[in-house]
C-alpha cells in the first residue's frame, strides 16, 4: 500500500471527488482526516464509517476552510493523535457562476474566500509541521478551467488559476525542505452535482471529450493517491490535467 501510515487531510471529503479520494487513500493505507462543513448534514461521519468498515483508519472533522480556528483545532487534534501531518489535499470548493456583466460582489467574494483563501489557510496551518518533520505533500484541486478559463466563471477560474500559482511558488520555497506541492486539473467529472443538469447538457459535455465520457471520481482520486505517494517523489510544482483529452 503506497500511503501506509501517512496522516492525510482531505477537505471537502464527504462527497464527490473528496469522498472518492478519502476512500482511495484509506485503501492505500493512509490515516484519513475527512473534513467537511457539517459532519452530519454532509455525511463526513458516513465516510469515516465507510472507511472503518473496510478496515481503514479515519476520523471526521467539521471544518470550514475560511475558519482558521476550526482548521487549527483539526490540525492540533491530528498532531496529538498521530504526531505528524503527511499529506494535505485541498479539495474543498464551490461555484457561483455568472457572466462578468451580471456577477455580484457576493458571488465573487464567496468563491475567492473558499477556493483560494481556504487553500492558503489550510496550507499555512500544516506547513510548519511538515517543515519540522522534513517531509510532506500539498495537493491543490485546480481545474481545466484554471488553465484555459471558462465562460461565466470569472471567480472560479481566478481561484483555479490561483491555486496553480500557489503550488508553483510552494514547490520553489519548500522543495529543499522535503515538501512537494502539485495541482490536479480535472475536466468533466461525474459527481452528484451533475444530477441537477438536463441529460442533453450532460451528453453535450461528453461529446466534447475524445473518450466520449466523463471521469469517474475514482479516476481523479487515483491521481491524488499517486502524487501523494513516494512513486511521485520527483514530481513537484506540476499542474496535471486529467481531462480525457478534452483540451486537444
N, C-alpha and C positions, 0 to 999 in steps of 0.2 A: 504494500500500500504506500503510495507516493507521499502522502501527507501524514504519516503516522505520528501521532502525538503533537502535531502543530496546532497551537491555540489560534483559532481563526475567527475573526469578527466579520459578519455579513450583515450590512444594513439593508433594510427593505427585504428581509429574509423570509417573510411569511407568505409571499405569493410570487407568481411569475418566475422570472429568471432567478430572483433571490432564493425562492423556495427550491428550485432545481439545483442551485449552487450549494445550498446548505446540505441537501441530500447527497450530492456528489462528493463534497468534502468529507462528510461523515463516512461514506463508503470507502474513501481513500485513507481513512484512519485519523482524520483531524478531530480535535475537540472544537465543537462549533458553538459560537455565540450567535444565536438568532435574534436579531434586533429589528423591531418594527414599532410603529407609532403606538399601537394599542394591542396589548398582549391578548386580550380576549376577543375584541371585535375583528382583529386582523388575523387571529389564529396563530400567533407566534408559538403559543404553547402547543398547539396541534402539531406544528412542525417538529418541535422538540420531542414530543411524544412519539412521532413517526420515526425519528432518528433512533430514539432509545429502544423502540420496539424491534428495530432491525439490528440491535446490538451495538449501536454507536453511542457516543457521548456528546451531550448538548445541554445548553442552558439558554433560557429565553430572557430577554430584557425589553422593557418599554423604553425606547429611545427615539426622541425627535431630534434629528440631526442639526436642528437650529438651536437646540437647548444644550449649552455647554455643560451645565450641571448634570444633566442626565447622562451625557457622554462620559463625563469624569467618573460618575458613580459606577457605570458599567465597566469602564477600564479598570478602575480601582478594585472592583469585586473580582474581575478575572485575574488580576495580578495576585490578589490574596489567595484565590483558589488554586491557581496553576503556576504562578511565579513568572509568567512571561506572556508576551504577545508576539506571535509569529507572522500572522497574515491579517491584513485589513482589506476587505472587498467593499469599496464604496459604491453600493448598488442602488441605494435609495434615490428616488427621483419622481418628479411629477411633470405633467404637461398642462399648459394653459394657453392653448393655441388661439392666435388671431393674426390677421394681417396687420402690418405696421400702422396703417391708417386707422385701425379700429382697436388696437391693443391698449389696454388701460395700464396705468402705473401699477395698480394692484396685481394684475396678471404678470407683469414683468417682474416685480419685486418678489412675488412668491416663488417663482421658478428660480430666480437668481439665489434667493435665500436657501432653498433646499438643495438644488442641483449643483451649485457652485460653492457657496459659503459652507454648506453642510459637509461637503467633501473636505474642504480646508479644516473645518472644526474637528472632524474625526481623525484626519491625518495628524493634525497638531497634537491631539490627545494621546497618540500612540508612539510618536516618533522618538521621544526621549527614551522610552523603554527599549525600542528597537536599537537605538544607538548604544545604550548601555550594555545590551546583550550582544552587540556586534553582528546582528542579523535581522532580517525582516523583509517582508514583501508587501507593497501597497499596490492595489489594483483598482483602477477607476473605471466605472461604467461610462463610456462615451457612446457614440452612435455614428452611423454613416452620415447622419445629419451634422455631426461635429467635424466632418471632413469636407462635405460638399454643400452644406446648407440645405434649407427646405422651405418651400412656400408656406407662409403662415406660421413660421416658428422662429421668429426673431429672438425671443427669450430662450427657448430651448436650445437652438443652435448655438447661441452665445455661450451657454453653460457647457455644452458638449465640446465646443472648441476649447473652452477654458480648462476643462479637466485634462485635456491632452497637453496643454501648456504646463499644467501642474506637473505631470509625470516627467515631461522632458526636463523641467527645471530640477525636480527632486532627484532624477537619475544623475544629474551632474553634481548636485550637492551631497547626496547620500551614498552614491555608489562606493566611494572609498571607505565608507563606514559599514559596508556589508549589507546595505539595504537596496533592493531593486524596486523600481516603480514602472508600471506599464498600464496601458489603457486597452480596453476591448471595445470595438466599434461594431455592434450588431447592425444588421439590416432589418428586414421584416421578420418578426418572431411571433409565433402562435401563442400568445399569452391570453389570460382571461379578459383583458381589456378589449380584445377584438370582438367579444360576444355582442357588443352593442352596435357593431358595424354591419351594414347590409351585406348580404352574400355577394352581390355584384361588385362591391368595393373590394372585398377580400380577394375575389377572383382576379380583378384587375391588378391588384398588388402582386399576386402570384405570377401573373403573366409577364411582369417586368423582370422576373428573376430567371436566369438561364436554366436553373434547376427546376423551375416551374412549381415551386412550393416555398412555404415559409420555413424558417428554422424552428425546430423543437427547442424549447428552453434548455433541455438537457445538452444540446449541442453547444450552446453558449457556456453552460456550466462546465463542460469538459475543457474548454479553452481556459477558463479561470483556474481550474484544477491543475492543468499543465503549467501555467505561468506561475502558480504558487509553489510548484514543486522544484526539486533540485534538477529535474530534467531541463528546466529553463534557466539554469544558473548563469547563463551569459546573455540573457535577453533583458535589456534594461533601456528604458526610455522609448519603448516601442508603442505604436498605436496600431493594433492588429484588427483588420477588417474581417468580420465573419458575416458575409452577406450572400453567399451562394452565387457570387458573380454579378450582383445587382448593378455594380457601377461600371461593368465592362461595356 
